[in-house]
Amino acid sequence: MLYSPRLTSLALTIAMALGASLAQAAEPAKPASVPATAATAKAPLPLDELRTFAEVMDRIKAAYVEPVDDKTLLENAIKGMLSNLDPHSAYLGPEDFQELQESTSGEFGGLGIEVGMEDGFVKVVSPIDDTPASRAGIEAGDLIVKINGHPTRGQTMTEAVDQMRGKVGEKITLTLVRDGGNPFDVTLARAVIQVKSVKSQLLEDGYGYIRITQFQVKTGEEVGKALAKLRKDNGKKLRGLVLDLRNNPGGVLQSAVEVADHFLTKGLIVYTKGRIANSELRFSADPADASEAVPLVVLINGGSASASEIVAGALQDQKRGVVMGTDSFGKGSVQTVLPLNNDRALKITTALYYTPNGRSIQAQGIVPDIEVRRAKITAEQDTENFKEADLQGHLGNGNGGADRPSGKAASSKARPQDDDFQLSQALSLLKGLSITQGK
């Protein structure tokens, strides 16, 4: 289970976590002060409800089939309070809180699945690259209906995630339903998940590719290094760049701001609105432009959530790049982690975030400028016919250029765009822009 808080400049830890899935936490937040409004200051304690609570607790202790101690009952009551607020608020016990604090290194134990809830089932938001989940073929949108034969319906997300945890190397069987089809089992072994946040390479001469798998504390810095390396490897300024945010569940808010800032030179990136002190934040771009205004295509899909949507929304609103793919996940709320005594904490939703144009992405998502759905690329056999240059006695080129007869094309090294339709479409768009702009 991973959450995504980060201590901001205003000493407020804001997380763009995806439910009880993956998290990034640099530091625990200091408890935020909630201003006492006139209503909260004058409202008396709900004595009737408190009496009912005490009576229920007393009846359970007296009549339940097995003895239950006060600590268990009270902790369960706290969990109930948080779990019924929204899917992303939770009570963190010592183990959960410690895991959240350690997760900023990008290394944790598990299967490599980001999860949410849908219709009472655990839903895969996205598998993490190069993990047991991605290697087993688990896809965004899959419903996890059973874990080791135990149904997930009726469980909380925390309970389901706890079942998926275990010793590294141990095998676990997930029963999945994909696109309303028949259930099928996938067996995979738990592993230590080491997530590399940023990957980059040249797709072709002049055209770069950066993939962000999730937003960790150093992701902004890593994207800056990736841009510099692509420029160096290309030997000159890039003619186009693809920023791939597909199946990126989010992470640290500050890192999302830093990534967007690499491509923007002015204007708002994102702002948040909430009730508690310091929850209304605004982040703007600085004049530096690490991307050198390179033409940009941003890829998103249904697994792009939270911090990914901040970046895509900012670049879309600022007309900095073309957003391509399918609708994003739609997780536009902000979580704050409030430490409690005894190594426990509350993770509660405290604000919503908005794109520069004032769009709330919550439960709607980012709609791409150009919709390109996933498709399979099948290479056809090249049946090239004879050309003029193959004919005996043909005339030479009028400008003295070399002949270009038909013949077998040299086998080229496999490239990411060769079997990724969305990526190939993004690259084609960049080439078209380069031609029309004379670059």
N, C-alpha and C positions, 0 to 999 in steps of 0.2 A: 504494500500500500504506500502510495507516494503522494505527498501534497506539495504545494509550491509557494511557500512564503519567502519574502526577502525583506530585510530591514531597509526601508527607504531613508532619504535624507531627513525626513520628518519623524524619524524614530518610530515608524509604524510598519510592522511586518505585514505586507500584503501578499497574499498568495493567489495565484491563478490556477489553483489545483482543480483536478477533474474528479470530483467525488472522492471515493476511497481508492483512487488509482495511484498514479505515479506522483511523487512530490519532490520539491526542491526546497530546502530550508537552510538558509545561511546562519541565522541566529533566531532565537526565540524573541517574540515581540514583548515589549513591556506592556502590561495591562493598560489598555486605552481607557481614558476617562470618558464616561458617558454623561453629557450635560443633563442636569436635572431640569426638565421642562416643567411648566406649570402643572401639567397633567400628572407627571410622575412624582412630583414633589408633594402633591396633595392627596394622591391616591392612597387609601388605607390598605393595609395588608388584606388579602382575600381570606379572611378567617374561616369562612364556611368551607372553602376548597381545601385549606390546610387541615381542617378537622377531618374532612373526608379522606385526605391523603393519610393522615395518621391512623384513621380507622381501618383503611385498606391494608396498611402495613401491619397493623396489629392482628387483623383477621388472617393474613397470609402466614404470619409467624405462628399463630395458634392452630390453624386448620390445614395447612398444606401438608401433603403426604410425607414430605421429608423436611427435616429442620433446615431453616434458611437463616443465615446470620444477618444482622443489621447492615453490615458493610455491603454485602452482595445486593440486598434490596435497594439500598440507597444509590449504589452505582448504577444499577439497572434503571432506576427512576431517572437519573441524570442522563443516561444514554437515550432514554425514551424522549426526554425533553428536547434533546438536540436532533435526534433522527427525524422527528416529526416537523421540524422547521422547514428544511429543504434538503435535497440530496447531498449537499456539500458541507453541511454543518455536522460536526461530530464531537464527541467526547473522546479525548485521547488518554488512554491509560499510560503507565510508565513505558511499556514496550513500544507502543505506537508513537509516543512523543519522542523517545530516543531515536527511533528509526527515522522519523521526520527530520530531526536535527542532523543526523549523519548522512542523509541522502543527497546533500549538495555535492558530494564528491562524484556523483554520477555512477556509484557502484552500490548494488544492493542485491539481496537474494530473492529469487522468485522465478516466474515464467517469462516475464517480459511482456505483460499485457496491461494496457490501460483500459479500465472498465468504468461503466456507469450503470444506471438502472433504467429499465424500460418494461412497463407492464408487469412489474413484480419479478422480472428476470434480470440477471446480470448480463449486460451487453458489452461487447468488445468495442471500445472506442477506437483503439488502434493497437496493433502489435508493434513492438519496438524493433527496429532493425537489428539484425544479427543476434537474435535471442532465440531460445527454444520455441517460443510462440511463433515468430516469423518463419523459422526453419520448418516448423510443422505445418505451415500453410494456413494458420488461423488468420482470418480477415476481419477488417473493420466492419461492424454491423452484425457479426455472428452473435447469437444468443447462447449463453452458457446455461443450459437447463439442468445439468447435473454435474456434480463434482464427486468423483469416485463413487458414482452410483447414487449419491444423495441429492434429491431435488433442491434447487436453489430458490424456487418460488416460495415466498413467505419469509425468506431470510433477509436480513439487512445486508447492505453491501459490505459492511465491516465484517460480518460473520462469514460471508462468502469469500472475501479476500483472505481472512485468517485460515480458511480451509485450504486455499491454494498455496499458502506458505508451508515451509517445512525444511528439512535438511537438504542441503545441496547434494544432488545425485539421486535422491529419491524420485520415483516415478509417480505420476498422477494422471488420471484419466478424466478428461473433460468431455461431456456430451453436449454437442453443439447443434443448433438449428440455423441454417443459412437460407435467407430469402424465402422463408415459409416452407422449406422442403422438409424431408424426413430427417429425424435426428441421426447423428453419426458420432462415433467416438474418436477422440484424438488422444493418444498417450504420449506424454513427454516428460522429460526429467527436469527437476528444478536445478537451477544453476545460479552462480554468482553473476548478476547482470552488470556488465561494465558498458555503459552507454557512452559512445562517442557522439558528442553533441553536434559537431559540424564536420561535414565531408565536402570536398570540392575537387573538381577536375576540369580540364578543357574537353568539351564535347567535340569540337572541331577547331581549326585555326580561327581565332578571333571570338569564339563563343564559349563562355564559361558556365559552370554549373555549381551551385552551392545548395547542399541539402542540410536542413536543420532538423534533427530527429526530436529534440525537445529543448526547452530553454533552461539551461543551467546557469549557475552564477557567472561563469566565464564565457558564456556563449557570445555575447557582444564582442568581447576581445578576440575570440576565435574567428568570428566572421570578418573582422578587420584584417586579421592575418591571412585569411583565405583570399580576400580580395587582392591583397598585395602579392600573394604567391601566384594567383592566376594572371595578374598583369605581368609579373616577371617571367612566368613560363611562356606567355604569349609573345613576349618581347616588345610589346607595344600596347597601347590602349585597346581594351576589348571593344568589339562591335556589338556585343549583346550578352546578356546574362539571364539565366534561369534561376530563380530562388524557389526551391522546392520545400513547401510546408505541408505536404500531404502526410496524413497519419501522424501529425505532430500534436500531441495532446496538450501542449502548453508548458508552463513552468514559471520561472521567475519573471515577475512583471518588469523589474528594472532591466533585465536582459532583453526583453521584447522592445523596450524603449530604445536601448542602445543599438539593437539591430536596425530598427526603423531609421534611427538617426544617421546610420551609415549611408543611407540613400536619400536623405532629405537635408536641405540647407536652411529651411525656415518653416515656420508654422507649427501648429499644434500636432502632436502625435496621438495623445489619448488623455482623457480626463475621467475622474471618478466622482461619484456623488453618493453620499450616504448620510447617516444620522450622527455617528460618533465624532468626537473631536479628531481633526487631522485626516478624516476619511475623504475629504474633498481635495483631490490633488490634480495638478495639471502638469503635463510634461510636454515641452516644446523642443524642436530641433535646434542644433547649433549650426553655424555657417559652414563648418568643415564638411567636405564631401568625399568620403573614402571611395565611393563608387565611380567618381569622375563622370557622373551623369550618364552612365552607360544605359542604353535601352534595356528595359527590364520586363520580364514576364514572371509573375508569381503563381505557382501552382498550389491549389488547395483542393480538399475533398471533404467528405463527411467525417473523416478522422482528424481534421484540423480544428483545434479547439483553443479557447481561452487566449493565451499569449500569442498563438499563431494568428488568431483573428484580430488581435490588436495590430500586429504588423501588416497583415493583408488589408485591414480596414483603413489604416493610416495611409498606406501607399496608394490605395484606390481613391480615397477622398482627395488626396493631394495630386492626383493625376500623374503620379510618378512612375507607375508601371501598369501593365495590363494584367488583371487577375483572371486566371484561366482554370478550368476544371469543373467541379460540381460544388453545390452549396456546402458550407462548412457546418460544424457541429452546433453552434449557437450557445456557447457557455460564456455569458457576459457578466458574471458576478465575481466579486472580490471577497476572498476569505482572509480573516485576521486570526492569527494564533495568539491566544492569551494564556500565558503560563499560570498554573495554579500551584498550590502547595503539594508536597509529596510527589514531585516529578510528573505531575499531570497537567493537562492543558485543555482549553476549549478551542476548537476551530469553528468560527462562526462567520456567516456571510454578513458583511458590514456595508457593502456598497455595490453599485453597478458601474461598469465602465462604458464610456461612449467614444465613438470615433470622432475625428476632427469636425465632421459635419453634424455632430449631435446624434448619430444613430446609436441606439441601444441594440446590441447584438443578441441579448439574452433571449433564448428560445426562438430566434429567427435565423441567426447566422449571417455570414457574408455570402452574397449572391455574386458569382463570378461575372466579369464583363463579357467573357466568351465561355459558353458552356461546352466542355469537351468531356464526354463520358469515357470511362475506361473501355478499352477494346483490345482485342488480340491482333497483333501484327503477324501476318503470314507472308513470308518472302516467296515470290514466284520465281520459277526458273527463267533465267534470261535467255530468250530465243532470238537473239539479235540477228537480223538478216544482213546480207552483203551490203556494203556501201560502195560509193563511187570509187573510193580509194582501193577497193579490192579488185577492180576491173583491170585487166591487162592493157597496158598502153594508155591509161588515164592521164589526163593533163595534170600538171602540177598546180599548186596553189598560186593564185595571182599575186599574193604578197610575199611569196617565197616561204610560206609556213610549211611545217612538216606534215606529211600525210597522216590521216587518222583512220586506218582501216578497222574493220570489225575484228574482234578477237576476244578471248577470254579475259575478263577483268581479273586483276590480281586480287586474291582473297585478302580482305582487310580485317583488321583486329576488331573483335566484337566491341560495340559501343553501347552505353546505357540506352540511347534513343532507338536502338535497333529493335528492341522488344518492349518498348514503353510508348504506347500510342500518345498519351497525353504529353509526354516529354518531347516526342518527335514533332507534335503540333506546335508546341511552344517554340522549339528551335526554328521551325518553318516560319512562324510569325516574326521572329527576330530577324531572320534573313530577309523577309519581305520589307520590314522596316528599314533595314540597312540599305537595301536597294533604292527605296523611294527617297530616303534621306541623303543618298549619295555618299554613304560612308564606306 
